[in-house]
Amino acid sequence: MRKPTNVRRKRTLTTIREQTQCRFCREGKSYIDYKDVDTLSKLLTNRGKIFSRKRSGNCAGCQRKVKRAIKRARFMALLPYTT
């Protein structure tokens, strides 16, 4: 009888990566200001789309705050909708 070729390996403590905090949680910001265009523009692509959580490194709560701040900044004409 043949041995299975795709044997699953047990996860050890070294393979589990520690979770890092997002940049806003590290700084202790509770409010992300829509007027801070420099910070918000780093979270946009060159086409004006918002980076995903995975790409930006934000936690879920901060990503929602960033989304809200970017939409407010776009409405106030501080950030472009598209380029």
PDB file with SEQRES, HELIX, SHEET and CRYST1 records, atoms N, CA, C and O in Angstrom:
SEQRES   1 A   83  MET ARG LYS PRO THR ASN VAL ARG ARG LYS ARG THR LEU          
SEQRES   2 A   83  THR THR ILE ARG GLU GLN THR GLN CYS ARG PHE CYS ARG          
SEQRES   3 A   83  GLU GLY LYS SER TYR ILE ASP TYR LYS ASP VAL ASP THR          
SEQRES   4 A   83  LEU SER LYS LEU LEU THR ASN ARG GLY LYS ILE PHE SER          
SEQRES   5 A   83  ARG LYS ARG SER GLY ASN CYS ALA GLY CYS GLN ARG LYS          
SEQRES   6 A   83  VAL LYS ARG ALA ILE LYS ARG ALA ARG PHE MET ALA LEU          
SEQRES   7 A   83  LEU PRO TYR THR THR                                          
HELIX    1 AA1 ARG A   23  GLU A   27  1                                   5    
HELIX    2 AA2 VAL A   37  SER A   41  1                                   5    
HELIX    3 AA3 ARG A   53  SER A   56  1                                   4    
HELIX    4 AA4 ALA A   60  PHE A   75  1                                  16    
CRYST1    1.000    1.000    1.000  90.00  90.00  90.00 P 1           1          
ATOM      1  N   MET A   1       0.819  -1.175   0.000  1.00  0.00           N  
ATOM      2  CA  MET A   1       0.000   0.000   0.000  1.00  0.00           C  
ATOM      3  C   MET A   1       0.871   1.250   0.000  1.00  0.00           C  
ATOM      4  O   MET A   1       1.904   1.292   0.668  1.00  0.00           O  
ATOM      5  N   ARG A   2       0.456   2.264  -0.745  1.00  0.00           N  
ATOM      6  CA  ARG A   2       1.249   3.487  -0.855  1.00  0.00           C  
ATOM      7  C   ARG A   2       0.954   4.428   0.295  1.00  0.00           C  
ATOM      8  O   ARG A   2      -0.151   4.456   0.837  1.00  0.00           O  
ATOM      9  N   LYS A   3       1.973   5.200   0.653  1.00  0.00           N  
ATOM     10  CA  LYS A   3       1.800   6.236   1.668  1.00  0.00           C  
ATOM     11  C   LYS A   3       1.181   7.468   1.013  1.00  0.00           C  
ATOM     12  O   LYS A   3       1.461   7.750  -0.152  1.00  0.00           O  
ATOM     13  N   PRO A   4       0.368   8.185   1.723  1.00  0.00           N  
ATOM     14  CA  PRO A   4      -0.189   9.420   1.133  1.00  0.00           C  
ATOM     15  C   PRO A   4       0.915  10.439   0.887  1.00  0.00           C  
ATOM     16  O   PRO A   4       1.810  10.619   1.712  1.00  0.00           O  
ATOM     17  N   THR A   5       0.835  11.097  -0.253  1.00  0.00           N  
ATOM     18  CA  THR A   5       1.898  12.034  -0.638  1.00  0.00           C  
ATOM     19  C   THR A   5       1.756  13.398   0.027  1.00  0.00           C  
ATOM     20  O   THR A   5       2.750  14.086   0.260  1.00  0.00           O  
ATOM     21  N   ASN A   6       0.553  13.778   0.325  1.00  0.00           N  
ATOM     22  CA  ASN A   6       0.363  15.107   0.913  1.00  0.00           C  
ATOM     23  C   ASN A   6       0.001  14.976   2.396  1.00  0.00           C  
ATOM     24  O   ASN A   6      -1.154  15.136   2.789  1.00  0.00           O  
ATOM     25  N   VAL A   7       1.003  14.685   3.189  1.00  0.00           N  
ATOM     26  CA  VAL A   7       0.811  14.538   4.626  1.00  0.00           C  
ATOM     27  C   VAL A   7       0.838  15.923   5.259  1.00  0.00           C  
ATOM     28  O   VAL A   7       1.752  16.709   5.011  1.00  0.00           O  
ATOM     29  N   ARG A   8      -0.153  16.214   6.065  1.00  0.00           N  
ATOM     30  CA  ARG A   8      -0.194  17.513   6.736  1.00  0.00           C  
ATOM     31  C   ARG A   8       0.757  17.505   7.921  1.00  0.00           C  
ATOM     32  O   ARG A   8       0.834  16.534   8.674  1.00  0.00           O  
ATOM     33  N   ARG A   9       1.467  18.591   8.065  1.00  0.00           N  
ATOM     34  CA  ARG A   9       2.396  18.721   9.186  1.00  0.00           C  
ATOM     35  C   ARG A   9       1.737  19.506  10.299  1.00  0.00           C  
ATOM     36  O   ARG A   9       0.914  20.387  10.052  1.00  0.00           O  
ATOM     37  N   LYS A  10       2.100  19.183  11.512  1.00  0.00           N  
ATOM     38  CA  LYS A  10       1.558  19.900  12.655  1.00  0.00           C  
ATOM     39  C   LYS A  10       2.179  21.285  12.730  1.00  0.00           C  
ATOM     40  O   LYS A  10       3.361  21.466  12.440  1.00  0.00           O  
ATOM     41  N   ARG A  11       1.378  22.247  13.119  1.00  0.00           N  
ATOM     42  CA  ARG A  11       1.880  23.610  13.266  1.00  0.00           C  
ATOM     43  C   ARG A  11       2.595  23.733  14.595  1.00  0.00           C  
ATOM     44  O   ARG A  11       2.057  23.368  15.641  1.00  0.00           O  
ATOM     45  N   THR A  12       3.785  24.240  14.547  1.00  0.00           N  
ATOM     46  CA  THR A  12       4.538  24.465  15.770  1.00  0.00           C  
ATOM     47  C   THR A  12       4.457  25.935  16.150  1.00  0.00           C  
ATOM     48  O   THR A  12       3.941  26.753  15.388  1.00  0.00           O  
ATOM     49  N   LEU A  13       4.957  26.259  17.305  1.00  0.00           N  
ATOM     50  CA  LEU A  13       4.917  27.643  17.766  1.00  0.00           C  
ATOM     51  C   LEU A  13       5.748  28.565  16.892  1.00  0.00           C  
ATOM     52  O   LEU A  13       5.454  29.756  16.795  1.00  0.00           O  
ATOM     53  N   THR A  14       6.783  28.030  16.253  1.00  0.00           N  
ATOM     54  CA  THR A  14       7.629  28.877  15.414  1.00  0.00           C  
ATOM     55  C   THR A  14       6.940  29.242  14.106  1.00  0.00           C  
ATOM     56  O   THR A  14       7.259  30.270  13.509  1.00  0.00           O  
ATOM     57  N   THR A  15       6.002  28.417  13.654  1.00  0.00           N  
ATOM     58  CA  THR A  15       5.344  28.731  12.392  1.00  0.00           C  
ATOM     59  C   THR A  15       4.214  29.735  12.571  1.00  0.00           C  
ATOM     60  O   THR A  15       3.819  30.397  11.611  1.00  0.00           O  
ATOM     61  N   ILE A  16       3.692  29.855  13.779  1.00  0.00           N  
ATOM     62  CA  ILE A  16       2.624  30.815  14.034  1.00  0.00           C  
ATOM     63  C   ILE A  16       3.245  32.195  14.228  1.00  0.00           C  
ATOM     64  O   ILE A  16       4.068  32.398  15.121  1.00  0.00           O  
ATOM     65  N   ARG A  17       2.847  33.125  13.396  1.00  0.00           N  
ATOM     66  CA  ARG A  17       3.416  34.464  13.435  1.00  0.00           C  
ATOM     67  C   ARG A  17       2.660  35.314  14.443  1.00  0.00           C  
ATOM     68  O   ARG A  17       1.434  35.241  14.536  1.00  0.00           O  
ATOM     69  N   GLU A  18       3.386  36.110  15.187  1.00  0.00           N  
ATOM     70  CA  GLU A  18       2.737  37.016  16.126  1.00  0.00           C  
ATOM     71  C   GLU A  18       2.037  38.127  15.358  1.00  0.00           C  
ATOM     72  O   GLU A  18       2.537  38.613  14.343  1.00  0.00           O  
ATOM     73  N   GLN A  19       0.893  38.511  15.852  1.00  0.00           N  
ATOM     74  CA  GLN A  19       0.152  39.575  15.195  1.00  0.00           C  
ATOM     75  C   GLN A  19       0.756  40.922  15.565  1.00  0.00           C  
ATOM     76  O   GLN A  19       1.040  41.195  16.731  1.00  0.00           O  
ATOM     77  N   THR A  20       0.945  41.747  14.561  1.00  0.00           N  
ATOM     78  CA  THR A  20       1.464  43.083  14.796  1.00  0.00           C  
ATOM     79  C   THR A  20       0.305  44.069  14.769  1.00  0.00           C  
ATOM     80  O   THR A  20      -0.723  43.817  14.140  1.00  0.00           O  
ATOM     81  N   GLN A  21       0.473  45.164  15.439  1.00  0.00           N  
ATOM     82  CA  GLN A  21      -0.578  46.173  15.469  1.00  0.00           C  
ATOM     83  C   GLN A  21      -0.469  47.067  14.247  1.00  0.00           C  
ATOM     84  O   GLN A  21       0.600  47.210  13.652  1.00  0.00           O  
ATOM     85  N   CYS A  22      -1.576  47.654  13.891  1.00  0.00           N  
ATOM     86  CA  CYS A  22      -1.567  48.572  12.757  1.00  0.00           C  
ATOM     87  C   CYS A  22      -0.933  49.901  13.174  1.00  0.00           C  
ATOM     88  O   CYS A  22      -0.723  50.153  14.361  1.00  0.00           O  
ATOM     89  N   ARG A  23      -0.633  50.739  12.194  1.00  0.00           N  
ATOM     90  CA  ARG A  23       0.088  51.988  12.480  1.00  0.00           C  
ATOM     91  C   ARG A  23      -0.714  52.939  13.356  1.00  0.00           C  
ATOM     92  O   ARG A  23      -0.133  53.683  14.146  1.00  0.00           O  
ATOM     93  N   PHE A  24      -2.023  52.928  13.232  1.00  0.00           N  
ATOM     94  CA  PHE A  24      -2.849  53.832  14.025  1.00  0.00           C  
ATOM     95  C   PHE A  24      -2.988  53.340  15.460  1.00  0.00           C  
ATOM     96  O   PHE A  24      -3.031  54.150  16.386  1.00  0.00           O  
ATOM     97  N   CYS A  25      -3.060  52.028  15.659  1.00  0.00           N  
ATOM     98  CA  CYS A  25      -3.133  51.485  17.021  1.00  0.00           C  
ATOM     99  C   CYS A  25      -1.806  51.682  17.750  1.00  0.00           C  
ATOM    100  O   CYS A  25      -1.792  51.949  18.951  1.00  0.00           O  
ATOM    101  N   ARG A  26      -0.693  51.553  17.030  1.00  0.00           N  
ATOM    102  CA  ARG A  26       0.627  51.769  17.639  1.00  0.00           C  
ATOM    103  C   ARG A  26       0.785  53.199  18.126  1.00  0.00           C  
ATOM    104  O   ARG A  26       1.344  53.440  19.196  1.00  0.00           O  
ATOM    105  N   GLU A  27       0.288  54.152  17.335  1.00  0.00           N  
ATOM    106  CA  GLU A  27       0.390  55.562  17.712  1.00  0.00           C  
ATOM    107  C   GLU A  27      -0.662  55.957  18.736  1.00  0.00           C  
ATOM    108  O   GLU A  27      -0.577  57.033  19.328  1.00  0.00           O  
ATOM    109  N   GLY A  28      -1.638  55.109  18.948  1.00  0.00           N  
ATOM    110  CA  GLY A  28      -2.682  55.393  19.928  1.00  0.00           C  
ATOM    111  C   GLY A  28      -3.725  56.383  19.449  1.00  0.00           C  
ATOM    112  O   GLY A  28      -4.361  57.058  20.258  1.00  0.00           O  
ATOM    113  N   LYS A  29      -3.908  56.475  18.131  1.00  0.00           N  
ATOM    114  CA  LYS A  29      -4.900  57.401  17.586  1.00  0.00           C  
ATOM    115  C   LYS A  29      -6.283  56.775  17.686  1.00  0.00           C  
ATOM    116  O   LYS A  29      -6.503  55.650  17.237  1.00  0.00           O  
ATOM    117  N   SER A  30      -7.204  57.510  18.275  1.00  0.00           N  
ATOM    118  CA  SER A  30      -8.582  57.027  18.344  1.00  0.00           C  
ATOM    119  C   SER A  30      -9.421  57.617  17.211  1.00  0.00           C  
ATOM    120  O   SER A  30     -10.493  57.101  16.896  1.00  0.00           O  
ATOM    121  N   TYR A  31      -8.935  58.696  16.602  1.00  0.00           N  
ATOM    122  CA  TYR A  31      -9.658  59.366  15.529  1.00  0.00           C  
ATOM    123  C   TYR A  31      -8.706  59.591  14.363  1.00  0.00           C  
ATOM    124  O   TYR A  31      -7.606  60.110  14.552  1.00  0.00           O  
ATOM    125  N   ILE A  32      -9.113  59.212  13.179  1.00  0.00           N  
ATOM    126  CA  ILE A  32      -8.312  59.432  11.977  1.00  0.00           C  
ATOM    127  C   ILE A  32      -8.894  60.650  11.276  1.00  0.00           C  
ATOM    128  O   ILE A  32     -10.044  60.638  10.837  1.00  0.00           O  
ATOM    129  N   ASP A  33      -8.093  61.695  11.177  1.00  0.00           N  
ATOM    130  CA  ASP A  33      -8.575  62.983  10.694  1.00  0.00           C  
ATOM    131  C   ASP A  33      -8.615  63.007   9.170  1.00  0.00           C  
ATOM    132  O   ASP A  33      -7.647  62.619   8.515  1.00  0.00           O  
ATOM    133  N   TYR A  34      -9.725  63.457   8.610  1.00  0.00           N  
ATOM    134  CA  TYR A  34      -9.855  63.534   7.160  1.00  0.00           C  
ATOM    135  C   TYR A  34      -9.018  64.664   6.581  1.00  0.00           C  
ATOM    136  O   TYR A  34      -8.769  64.687   5.376  1.00  0.00           O  
ATOM    137  N   LYS A  35      -8.574  65.608   7.421  1.00  0.00           N  
ATOM    138  CA  LYS A  35      -7.766  66.730   6.937  1.00  0.00           C  
ATOM    139  C   LYS A  35      -6.287  66.375   6.830  1.00  0.00           C  
ATOM    140  O   LYS A  35      -5.505  67.153   6.282  1.00  0.00           O  
ATOM    141  N   ASP A  36      -5.893  65.212   7.345  1.00  0.00           N  
ATOM    142  CA  ASP A  36      -4.506  64.754   7.273  1.00  0.00           C  
ATOM    143  C   ASP A  36      -4.298  64.039   5.935  1.00  0.00           C  
ATOM    144  O   ASP A  36      -4.274  62.810   5.867  1.00  0.00           O  
ATOM    145  N   VAL A  37      -4.150  64.828   4.890  1.00  0.00           N  
ATOM    146  CA  VAL A  37      -4.119  64.308   3.526  1.00  0.00           C  
ATOM    147  C   VAL A  37      -2.858  63.487   3.260  1.00  0.00           C  
ATOM    148  O   VAL A  37      -2.907  62.522   2.496  1.00  0.00           O  
ATOM    149  N   ASP A  38      -1.736  63.849   3.873  1.00  0.00           N  
ATOM    150  CA  ASP A  38      -0.494  63.114   3.643  1.00  0.00           C  
ATOM    151  C   ASP A  38      -0.614  61.660   4.092  1.00  0.00           C  
ATOM    152  O   ASP A  38      -0.197  60.750   3.375  1.00  0.00           O  
ATOM    153  N   THR A  39      -1.175  61.444   5.257  1.00  0.00           N  
ATOM    154  CA  THR A  39      -1.342  60.088   5.770  1.00  0.00           C  
ATOM    155  C   THR A  39      -2.355  59.313   4.939  1.00  0.00           C  
ATOM    156  O   THR A  39      -2.141  58.143   4.623  1.00  0.00           O  
ATOM    157  N   LEU A  40      -3.446  59.957   4.589  1.00  0.00           N  
ATOM    158  CA  LEU A  40      -4.489  59.270   3.828  1.00  0.00           C  
ATOM    159  C   LEU A  40      -4.045  58.950   2.406  1.00  0.00           C  
ATOM    160  O   LEU A  40      -4.454  57.931   1.848  1.00  0.00           O  
ATOM    161  N   SER A  41      -3.222  59.795   1.816  1.00  0.00           N  
ATOM    162  CA  SER A  41      -2.774  59.535   0.444  1.00  0.00           C  
ATOM    163  C   SER A  41      -1.827  58.342   0.373  1.00  0.00           C  
ATOM    164  O   SER A  41      -1.683  57.735  -0.688  1.00  0.00           O  
ATOM    165  N   LYS A  42      -1.182  57.996   1.482  1.00  0.00           N  
ATOM    166  CA  LYS A  42      -0.335  56.797   1.513  1.00  0.00           C  
ATOM    167  C   LYS A  42      -1.167  55.521   1.481  1.00  0.00           C  
ATOM    168  O   LYS A  42      -0.649  54.446   1.179  1.00  0.00           O  
ATOM    169  N   LEU A  43      -2.447  55.638   1.791  1.00  0.00           N  
ATOM    170  CA  LEU A  43      -3.335  54.479   1.827  1.00  0.00           C  
ATOM    171  C   LEU A  43      -4.170  54.352   0.556  1.00  0.00           C  
ATOM    172  O   LEU A  43      -5.126  53.578   0.513  1.00  0.00           O  
ATOM    173  N   LEU A  44      -3.806  55.117  -0.484  1.00  0.00           N  
ATOM    174  CA  LEU A  44      -4.494  55.073  -1.769  1.00  0.00           C  
ATOM    175  C   LEU A  44      -3.543  54.605  -2.863  1.00  0.00           C  
ATOM    176  O   LEU A  44      -2.334  54.820  -2.773  1.00  0.00           O  
ATOM    177  N   THR A  45      -4.086  53.969  -3.893  1.00  0.00           N  
ATOM    178  CA  THR A  45      -3.283  53.619  -5.055  1.00  0.00           C  
ATOM    179  C   THR A  45      -3.087  54.871  -5.905  1.00  0.00           C  
ATOM    180  O   THR A  45      -3.657  55.924  -5.617  1.00  0.00           O  
ATOM    181  N   ASN A  46      -2.283  54.747  -6.943  1.00  0.00           N  
ATOM    182  CA  ASN A  46      -2.091  55.902  -7.824  1.00  0.00           C  
ATOM    183  C   ASN A  46      -3.352  56.209  -8.633  1.00  0.00           C  
ATOM    184  O   ASN A  46      -3.466  57.288  -9.215  1.00  0.00           O  
ATOM    185  N   ARG A  47      -4.298  55.270  -8.674  1.00  0.00           N  
ATOM    186  CA  ARG A  47      -5.585  55.481  -9.338  1.00  0.00           C  
ATOM    187  C   ARG A  47      -6.639  56.057  -8.401  1.00  0.00           C  
ATOM    188  O   ARG A  47      -7.731  56.417  -8.842  1.00  0.00           O  
ATOM    189  N   GLY A  48      -6.321  56.146  -7.109  1.00  0.00           N  
ATOM    190  CA  GLY A  48      -7.256  56.716  -6.150  1.00  0.00           C  
ATOM    191  C   GLY A  48      -8.082  55.700  -5.395  1.00  0.00           C  
ATOM    192  O   GLY A  48      -9.004  56.072  -4.670  1.00  0.00           O  
ATOM    193  N   LYS A  49      -7.768  54.407  -5.550  1.00  0.00           N  
ATOM    194  CA  LYS A  49      -8.511  53.373  -4.835  1.00  0.00           C  
ATOM    195  C   LYS A  49      -7.899  53.158  -3.456  1.00  0.00           C  
ATOM    196  O   LYS A  49      -6.704  53.374  -3.258  1.00  0.00           O  
ATOM    197  N   ILE A  50      -8.716  52.737  -2.515  1.00  0.00           N  
ATOM    198  CA  ILE A  50      -8.260  52.499  -1.146  1.00  0.00           C  
ATOM    199  C   ILE A  50      -7.597  51.130  -1.080  1.00  0.00           C  
ATOM    200  O   ILE A  50      -8.132  50.147  -1.593  1.00  0.00           O  
ATOM    201  N   PHE A  51      -6.415  51.069  -0.437  1.00  0.00           N  
ATOM    202  CA  PHE A  51      -5.734  49.793  -0.254  1.00  0.00           C  
ATOM    203  C   PHE A  51      -6.544  48.893   0.665  1.00  0.00           C  
ATOM    204  O   PHE A  51      -7.250  49.371   1.553  1.00  0.00           O  
ATOM    205  N   SER A  52      -6.439  47.592   0.448  1.00  0.00           N  
ATOM    206  CA  SER A  52      -7.126  46.635   1.307  1.00  0.00           C  
ATOM    207  C   SER A  52      -6.429  46.555   2.663  1.00  0.00           C  
ATOM    208  O   SER A  52      -5.325  47.069   2.837  1.00  0.00           O  
ATOM    209  N   ARG A  53      -7.082  45.912   3.609  1.00  0.00           N  
ATOM    210  CA  ARG A  53      -6.506  45.733   4.946  1.00  0.00           C  
ATOM    211  C   ARG A  53      -5.194  44.971   4.873  1.00  0.00           C  
ATOM    212  O   ARG A  53      -4.230  45.297   5.567  1.00  0.00           O  
ATOM    213  N   LYS A  54      -5.170  43.969   4.035  1.00  0.00           N  
ATOM    214  CA  LYS A  54      -3.976  43.131   3.912  1.00  0.00           C  
ATOM    215  C   LYS A  54      -2.797  43.946   3.391  1.00  0.00           C  
ATOM    216  O   LYS A  54      -1.664  43.776   3.843  1.00  0.00           O  
ATOM    217  N   ARG A  55      -3.066  44.809   2.462  1.00  0.00           N  
ATOM    218  CA  ARG A  55      -2.001  45.611   1.845  1.00  0.00           C  
ATOM    219  C   ARG A  55      -1.572  46.780   2.736  1.00  0.00           C  
ATOM    220  O   ARG A  55      -0.386  47.100   2.814  1.00  0.00           O  
ATOM    221  N   SER A  56      -2.529  47.409   3.398  1.00  0.00           N  
ATOM    222  CA  SER A  56      -2.202  48.575   4.223  1.00  0.00           C  
ATOM    223  C   SER A  56      -1.723  48.183   5.615  1.00  0.00           C  
ATOM    224  O   SER A  56      -0.995  48.943   6.254  1.00  0.00           O  
ATOM    225  N   GLY A  57      -2.122  47.004   6.092  1.00  0.00           N  
ATOM    226  CA  GLY A  57      -1.697  46.557   7.416  1.00  0.00           C  
ATOM    227  C   GLY A  57      -2.551  47.090   8.544  1.00  0.00           C  
ATOM    228  O   GLY A  57      -2.139  47.044   9.703  1.00  0.00           O  
ATOM    229  N   ASN A  58      -3.731  47.594   8.232  1.00  0.00           N  
ATOM    230  CA  ASN A  58      -4.622  48.129   9.261  1.00  0.00           C  
ATOM    231  C   ASN A  58      -5.460  47.024   9.879  1.00  0.00           C  
ATOM    232  O   ASN A  58      -5.719  45.995   9.256  1.00  0.00           O  
ATOM    233  N   CYS A  59      -5.878  47.257  11.118  1.00  0.00           N  
ATOM    234  CA  CYS A  59      -6.837  46.340  11.736  1.00  0.00           C  
ATOM    235  C   CYS A  59      -8.225  46.679  11.191  1.00  0.00           C  
ATOM    236  O   CYS A  59      -8.394  47.678  10.492  1.00  0.00           O  
ATOM    237  N   ALA A  60      -9.205  45.853  11.510  1.00  0.00           N  
ATOM    238  CA  ALA A  60     -10.544  46.030  10.936  1.00  0.00           C  
ATOM    239  C   ALA A  60     -11.175  47.357  11.354  1.00  0.00           C  
ATOM    240  O   ALA A  60     -11.767  48.055  10.531  1.00  0.00           O  
ATOM    241  N   GLY A  61     -11.046  47.697  12.620  1.00  0.00           N  
ATOM    242  CA  GLY A  61     -11.642  48.941  13.099  1.00  0.00           C  
ATOM    243  C   GLY A  61     -11.001  50.160  12.480  1.00  0.00           C  
ATOM    244  O   GLY A  61     -11.694  51.094  12.077  1.00  0.00           O  
ATOM    245  N   CYS A  62      -9.675  50.159  12.400  1.00  0.00           N  
ATOM    246  CA  CYS A  62      -8.970  51.305  11.811  1.00  0.00           C  
ATOM    247  C   CYS A  62      -9.217  51.391  10.310  1.00  0.00           C  
ATOM    248  O   CYS A  62      -9.248  52.487   9.750  1.00  0.00           O  
ATOM    249  N   GLN A  63      -9.396  50.239   9.648  1.00  0.00           N  
ATOM    250  CA  GLN A  63      -9.678  50.266   8.218  1.00  0.00           C  
ATOM    251  C   GLN A  63     -11.025  50.933   7.953  1.00  0.00           C  
ATOM    252  O   GLN A  63     -11.168  51.667   6.974  1.00  0.00           O  
ATOM    253  N   ARG A  64     -12.006  50.690   8.806  1.00  0.00           N  
ATOM    254  CA  ARG A  64     -13.301  51.353   8.659  1.00  0.00           C  
ATOM    255  C   ARG A  64     -13.170  52.857   8.884  1.00  0.00           C  
ATOM    256  O   ARG A  64     -13.793  53.650   8.178  1.00  0.00           O  
ATOM    257  N   LYS A  65     -12.355  53.248   9.871  1.00  0.00           N  
ATOM    258  CA  LYS A  65     -12.136  54.672  10.134  1.00  0.00           C  
ATOM    259  C   LYS A  65     -11.410  55.337   8.970  1.00  0.00           C  
ATOM    260  O   LYS A  65     -11.725  56.467   8.599  1.00  0.00           O  
ATOM    261  N   VAL A  66     -10.434  54.629   8.395  1.00  0.00           N  
ATOM    262  CA  VAL A  66      -9.689  55.153   7.247  1.00  0.00           C  
ATOM    263  C   VAL A  66     -10.628  55.335   6.063  1.00  0.00           C  
ATOM    264  O   VAL A  66     -10.581  56.356   5.377  1.00  0.00           O  
ATOM    265  N   LYS A  67     -11.479  54.344   5.827  1.00  0.00           N  
ATOM    266  CA  LYS A  67     -12.434  54.425   4.720  1.00  0.00           C  
ATOM    267  C   LYS A  67     -13.340  55.636   4.874  1.00  0.00           C  
ATOM    268  O   LYS A  67     -13.574  56.372   3.916  1.00  0.00           O  
ATOM    269  N   ARG A  68     -13.845  55.836   6.075  1.00  0.00           N  
ATOM    270  CA  ARG A  68     -14.728  56.965   6.344  1.00  0.00           C  
ATOM    271  C   ARG A  68     -13.989  58.288   6.148  1.00  0.00           C  
ATOM    272  O   ARG A  68     -14.540  59.231   5.581  1.00  0.00           O  
ATOM    273  N   ALA A  69     -12.731  58.358   6.621  1.00  0.00           N  
ATOM    274  CA  ALA A  69     -11.952  59.591   6.499  1.00  0.00           C  
ATOM    275  C   ALA A  69     -11.625  59.897   5.040  1.00  0.00           C  
ATOM    276  O   ALA A  69     -11.662  61.056   4.625  1.00  0.00           O  
ATOM    277  N   ILE A  70     -11.306  58.867   4.262  1.00  0.00           N  
ATOM    278  CA  ILE A  70     -10.991  59.078   2.847  1.00  0.00           C  
ATOM    279  C   ILE A  70     -12.228  59.554   2.096  1.00  0.00           C  
ATOM    280  O   ILE A  70     -12.138  60.446   1.252  1.00  0.00           O  
ATOM    281  N   LYS A  71     -13.374  58.967   2.398  1.00  0.00           N  
ATOM    282  CA  LYS A  71     -14.603  59.396   1.725  1.00  0.00           C  
ATOM    283  C   LYS A  71     -14.972  60.829   2.085  1.00  0.00           C  
ATOM    284  O   LYS A  71     -15.462  61.576   1.238  1.00  0.00           O  
ATOM    285  N   ARG A  72     -14.740  61.214   3.332  1.00  0.00           N  
ATOM    286  CA  ARG A  72     -14.993  62.605   3.729  1.00  0.00           C  
ATOM    287  C   ARG A  72     -14.034  63.549   3.021  1.00  0.00           C  
ATOM    288  O   ARG A  72     -14.440  64.614   2.555  1.00  0.00           O  
ATOM    289  N   ALA A  73     -12.751  63.160   2.936  1.00  0.00           N  
ATOM    290  CA  ALA A  73     -11.757  64.004   2.279  1.00  0.00           C  
ATOM    291  C   ALA A  73     -12.057  64.142   0.791  1.00  0.00           C  
ATOM    292  O   ALA A  73     -11.834  65.204   0.211  1.00  0.00           O  
ATOM    293  N   ARG A  74     -12.558  63.085   0.172  1.00  0.00           N  
ATOM    294  CA  ARG A  74     -12.947  63.175  -1.233  1.00  0.00           C  
ATOM    295  C   ARG A  74     -14.119  64.136  -1.413  1.00  0.00           C  
ATOM    296  O   ARG A  74     -14.140  64.933  -2.350  1.00  0.00           O  
ATOM    297  N   PHE A  75     -15.088  64.055  -0.511  1.00  0.00           N  
ATOM    298  CA  PHE A  75     -16.259  64.924  -0.594  1.00  0.00           C  
ATOM    299  C   PHE A  75     -15.870  66.389  -0.421  1.00  0.00           C  
ATOM    300  O   PHE A  75     -16.455  67.267  -1.056  1.00  0.00           O  
ATOM    301  N   MET A  76     -14.885  66.654   0.436  1.00  0.00           N  
ATOM    302  CA  MET A  76     -14.425  68.022   0.681  1.00  0.00           C  
ATOM    303  C   MET A  76     -13.385  68.474  -0.347  1.00  0.00           C  
ATOM    304  O   MET A  76     -12.828  69.565  -0.225  1.00  0.00           O  
ATOM    305  N   ALA A  77     -13.121  67.642  -1.358  1.00  0.00           N  
ATOM    306  CA  ALA A  77     -12.179  67.921  -2.451  1.00  0.00           C  
ATOM    307  C   ALA A  77     -10.740  68.032  -1.966  1.00  0.00           C  
ATOM    308  O   ALA A  77      -9.941  68.756  -2.560  1.00  0.00           O  
ATOM    309  N   LEU A  78     -10.400  67.319  -0.888  1.00  0.00           N  
ATOM    310  CA  LEU A  78      -9.013  67.270  -0.432  1.00  0.00           C  
ATOM    311  C   LEU A  78      -8.258  66.129  -1.107  1.00  0.00           C  
ATOM    312  O   LEU A  78      -7.042  66.200  -1.288  1.00  0.00           O  
ATOM    313  N   LEU A  79      -8.984  65.083  -1.476  1.00  0.00           N  
ATOM    314  CA  LEU A  79      -8.418  63.941  -2.196  1.00  0.00           C  
ATOM    315  C   LEU A  79      -9.221  63.730  -3.476  1.00  0.00           C  
ATOM    316  O   LEU A  79     -10.418  64.015  -3.513  1.00  0.00           O  
ATOM    317  N   PRO A  80      -8.569  63.234  -4.522  1.00  0.00           N  
ATOM    318  CA  PRO A  80      -9.311  62.994  -5.765  1.00  0.00           C  
ATOM    319  C   PRO A  80     -10.101  61.683  -5.703  1.00  0.00           C  
ATOM    320  O   PRO A  80      -9.703  60.737  -5.022  1.00  0.00           O  
ATOM    321  N   TYR A  81     -11.217  61.643  -6.418  1.00  0.00           N  
ATOM    322  CA  TYR A  81     -11.959  60.392  -6.548  1.00  0.00           C  
ATOM    323  C   TYR A  81     -11.183  59.436  -7.446  1.00  0.00           C  
ATOM    324  O   TYR A  81     -11.017  58.262  -7.114  1.00  0.00           O  
ATOM    325  N   THR A  82     -10.713  59.935  -8.572  1.00  0.00           N  
ATOM    326  CA  THR A  82      -9.880  59.162  -9.495  1.00  0.00           C  
ATOM    327  C   THR A  82      -8.808  60.083 -10.053  1.00  0.00           C  
ATOM    328  O   THR A  82      -8.877  61.305  -9.919  1.00  0.00           O  
ATOM    329  N   THR A  83      -7.825  59.468 -10.676  1.00  0.00           N  
ATOM    330  CA  THR A  83      -6.785  60.273 -11.329  1.00  0.00           C  
ATOM    331  C   THR A  83      -6.644  59.875 -12.764  1.00  0.00           C  
ATOM    332  O   THR A  83      -5.818  60.439 -13.483  1.00  0.00           O  
TER     333      THR A  83                                                      
END                                                                             
